[in-house]
Amino acid sequence: MARCAALLAPIVLTACQPAVLDPQGEVGIAEKTILIDSLAIMLAIVVPTIVATFAFAWWFRASNTRANHLPNWEYSGRIELIVWSIPLLVIMLLGGVAWIGSHDLDPAKPLTSNAPPLEVQVVALDWKWLFIYPGQRIASVNHLVVPAGTAIHFSLTSASVMNAFFVPRLGSMIFTMTGMTTQLNLRANAPGTFRGLSSHFSGDGFSDMHFDVQAVSAQRFAAWIDATRSMGPSLDAKSYAALARQSVITTPFTFRAADPDLFQQIVTRQLPPGPGPQTGRPNASVSPRTEN
């Protein structure tokens, strides 16, 4: 059985997508560069250390009569300098990469663009994502459509417990918390569909709390806006209250109209937040399971 599992593992892994290492946005590309640079810096000390370990073990083996044995040796300033200077240089280089990267890739820092960014308001619910387009006055659930090549400015909050918004191929995971707003700027460089997810456990429906980001041309985005405005319900305080109830929504849908003040009402708690996960009382409609 163990041999079969070992043989099947590579086949199973071929279905996995190297999301973080296959970025499709400038933020994700910059983060990939930081990962590779950090790995290279660390390998500069890890590889020589491994090689030196094997070299010393081989040279000072019991059968090697040419190796010098110094039972009274206890200190060397040169060795001490090498032992401490190399790790110090590695820490300085890694610290420099982290320092520069954390400022250049500040999630709240606007991306350079000749056109104004698209504004999207994000609300983490139990267990679904609500996306409000305030400029277009529409909204969608578990489906985000954006124009490729256009900067996207996200304003994010949570209407329940703390959560985390993450589109691995675009970059920069960011947390959402009730009663406050966080900012995130991303851009998809080319058309495509990218998986988004919740990367912070938030209860029974957490595993199904994912969505697709569809980057399309400007013409297709405009057509999608027009089509969305022609069908579906309206998003107001009453329909939001129904949406905020704990549930898992597997089929995305849209709202043809959205109250432009709704996001601010959620942040300021004029609309009450959800109850959060109910410990010890699993909801069979959310995650079916048999209790002992």
C-alpha positions in Angstrom: 0.0 0.0 0.0 2.8 2.4 0.9 4.6 1.7 -2.4 1.4 2.4 -4.4 0.9 5.7 -2.6 4.5 6.7 -3.4 4.0 5.8 -7.0 0.6 7.6 -7.3 1.8 10.8 -5.5 3.6 12.4 -8.5 0.5 11.7 -10.6 -1.8 13.4 -8.1 0.6 16.3 -7.8 0.5 17.0 -11.5 -3.0 18.3 -11.0 -1.8 21.0 -8.6 -1.2 24.4 -10.0 1.9 26.3 -8.8 -0.2 29.4 -8.1 2.2 31.5 -6.2 5.1 30.6 -8.5 3.0 31.2 -11.6 1.9 34.8 -11.1 -0.3 36.7 -13.5 -0.1 40.2 -11.9 2.7 42.6 -11.3 2.3 42.3 -7.5 2.5 38.5 -7.7 5.5 38.7 -10.0 7.3 41.0 -7.5 6.5 38.7 -4.6 7.8 35.7 -6.6 11.1 37.6 -7.2 11.4 38.2 -3.4 10.8 34.4 -2.8 13.5 33.4 -5.3 16.0 36.1 -4.1 15.5 35.0 -0.5 16.0 31.4 -1.4 19.2 32.2 -3.3 20.6 34.2 -0.4 19.8 31.4 2.1 21.2 28.7 -0.2 24.5 30.7 -0.2 25.0 29.6 3.4 23.0 26.3 3.4 24.8 24.6 0.5 28.4 25.4 1.7 27.4 24.3 5.2 26.1 20.9 3.9 29.2 20.5 1.7 31.5 21.4 4.5 29.8 18.9 6.9 30.4 16.0 4.5 33.9 17.2 3.7 34.9 17.4 7.4 33.3 14.0 8.1 35.2 12.5 5.2 38.6 14.2 6.0 38.6 13.6 9.7 37.5 9.9 9.5 39.3 7.5 11.7 41.2 5.8 8.8 42.7 9.1 7.5 46.2 9.3 9.0 46.9 12.6 7.3 44.3 14.5 9.3 45.7 16.6 12.1 44.3 15.8 15.6 44.7 18.8 17.9 43.3 17.8 21.3 44.4 21.0 23.0 43.0 23.4 20.4 40.2 25.7 21.7 40.1 29.0 19.8 40.8 30.6 16.4 40.0 34.2 15.7 39.9 33.7 12.0 37.4 30.8 12.2 35.3 32.8 14.7 35.3 35.7 12.2 34.1 33.5 9.4 31.5 31.7 11.5 29.8 34.9 12.6 30.3 37.2 9.5 28.6 34.9 7.0 25.3 34.5 8.9 25.5 38.2 9.6 25.8 39.0 5.9 22.9 36.7 5.1 20.7 38.3 7.7 21.6 41.8 6.4 20.8 40.8 2.8 17.5 39.1 3.8 16.6 42.1 6.0 17.3 44.4 3.0 15.1 42.4 0.7 12.3 42.3 3.3 12.6 46.0 4.0 12.5 47.1 0.4 9.8 44.7 -0.6 7.5 45.6 2.3 7.6 49.2 1.2 7.3 48.6 -2.5 4.5 46.1 -2.1 2.5 47.8 0.6 -1.0 46.6 -0.1 -2.4 50.1 0.4 0.1 51.6 -2.0 -1.7 52.5 -5.3 -0.3 50.9 -8.5 1.1 53.1 -11.2 -1.5 53.6 -13.8 -2.5 56.1 -16.5 -6.2 55.4 -15.8 -8.1 55.6 -12.5 -8.4 52.2 -10.7 -11.6 50.2 -10.6 -13.1 50.4 -7.1 -14.3 47.1 -5.6 -15.7 46.7 -2.1 -15.3 43.3 -0.6 -17.3 41.8 2.3 -16.4 38.5 3.9 -19.5 36.7 5.1 -20.3 33.2 6.5 -19.3 31.6 4.1 -19.2 33.5 0.9 -17.7 36.6 -0.6 -19.7 39.7 -1.5 -18.2 42.0 -4.1 -19.7 45.5 -4.6 -18.9 47.7 -7.5 -19.8 51.2 -6.1 -19.0 53.0 -9.4 -21.2 50.7 -11.4 -23.8 50.2 -8.6 -23.9 46.4 -9.0 -22.7 43.5 -6.9 -21.8 39.8 -7.2 -21.4 36.9 -4.8 -18.4 34.5 -5.2 -17.6 35.8 -8.6 -15.3 38.8 -9.4 -15.0 40.2 -12.9 -12.3 42.8 -13.6 -10.8 44.3 -16.7 -7.3 43.0 -17.5 -4.5 45.5 -17.4 -6.5 47.9 -15.1 -5.5 48.6 -11.5 -8.0 47.3 -9.0 -8.4 49.1 -5.6 -10.1 46.8 -3.1 -11.7 48.1 0.2 -12.2 45.1 2.4 -14.1 44.3 5.6 -15.7 41.4 7.4 -19.3 41.1 8.4 -18.5 38.2 10.8 -15.2 36.7 12.2 -11.8 37.7 10.9 -11.0 36.3 7.5 -8.3 36.6 4.8 -8.7 37.5 1.1 -6.2 35.8 -1.2 -5.8 35.4 -5.0 -2.5 33.6 -5.2 -1.7 34.3 -8.8 -2.3 38.0 -8.4 -0.5 38.4 -5.0 -0.8 39.9 -1.5 -3.1 38.1 0.9 -4.8 40.6 3.3 -7.0 40.1 6.4 -10.5 41.4 6.8 -11.9 42.3 10.2 -15.3 43.5 11.3 -15.7 47.2 12.1 -12.6 48.2 10.0 -11.5 48.6 6.4 -8.3 47.3 4.9 -6.9 48.3 1.5 -5.4 46.2 -1.3 -4.2 47.1 -4.8 -3.8 44.4 -7.5 -3.8 44.1 -11.3 -4.2 41.2 -13.7 -1.7 41.7 -16.5 -3.6 39.5 -19.0 -7.0 37.9 -19.4 -7.7 34.7 -17.5 -9.5 33.0 -14.7 -7.8 32.9 -11.3 -8.8 31.1 -8.2 -9.5 33.2 -5.1 -10.0 31.8 -1.6 -10.3 32.4 2.1 -6.9 31.6 3.7 -8.0 31.9 7.3 -10.2 29.3 9.0 -13.6 30.8 9.8 -15.9 27.9 10.7 -17.8 25.0 9.1 -18.2 26.4 5.6 -14.6 27.6 5.3 -13.5 25.0 2.8 -16.1 26.1 0.3 -15.4 29.8 0.7 -13.7 30.4 -2.6 -14.4 32.3 -5.8 -13.1 32.9 -9.3 -11.5 36.1 -10.5 -12.2 36.5 -14.2 -10.0 39.1 -15.9 -11.4 40.1 -19.3 -10.9 42.8 -21.9 -12.4 46.3 -21.3 -15.1 45.6 -23.9 -16.2 42.3 -22.3 -16.1 43.9 -18.8 -18.4 46.7 -20.1 -20.7 44.1 -21.6 -20.8 42.1 -18.3 -21.8 45.3 -16.5 -24.6 46.0 -18.9 -25.8 42.4 -18.7 -25.7 42.3 -14.9 -27.8 45.5 -14.7 -30.5 43.9 -16.7 -31.2 40.9 -14.4 -31.2 39.7 -10.8 -32.4 41.2 -7.5 -31.4 44.4 -5.9 -28.9 44.6 -3.0 -30.3 46.7 -0.1 -30.4 46.3 3.7 -33.2 43.7 3.5 -31.6 41.5 0.9 -28.2 41.9 2.5 -29.6 40.6 5.8 -30.8 37.5 4.1 -27.5 37.0 2.3 -25.5 37.5 5.6 -27.1 34.4 7.1 -24.7 31.5 7.5 -24.7 29.4 4.3 -22.5 28.0 1.6 -23.3 29.3 -1.9 -21.8 27.1 -4.6 -23.4 28.9 -7.6 -22.3 32.5 -8.0 -24.9 35.2 -8.7 -25.2 38.9 -9.2 -27.3 41.9 -8.1 -28.5 44.2 -10.8 -28.4 47.2 -8.4 -26.6 47.8 -5.1 -27.1 50.5 -2.5 -23.9 52.7 -2.7 -24.0 53.3 1.1 -24.2 49.6 1.9 -20.5 49.0 2.4 -20.2 51.9 4.8 -23.2 50.7 6.8 -21.5 47.3 7.1 -18.2 48.8 8.3 -19.8 51.1 10.8 -22.1 48.2 12.0 -25.3 50.0 11.2 -26.1 46.6 9.7 -25.3 44.1 12.4 -22.5 41.6 11.8 -23.1 37.9 11.5 -23.1 35.6 14.5 -19.9 33.8 13.5 -19.3 30.0 13.9 -21.6 28.4 16.4 -19.5 26.0 18.5 -21.0 22.6 19.1 -24.0 23.2 16.9 -23.2 22.1 13.4 -25.7 23.1 10.8 -26.5 20.1 8.6 -27.2 22.4 5.6 -23.7 23.8 5.8 -21.5 20.7 6.6 -23.3 17.4 6.8 -21.9 15.1 9.4 -22.9 12.5 11.9 -22.5 13.2 15.6 -21.3 10.4 17.9 
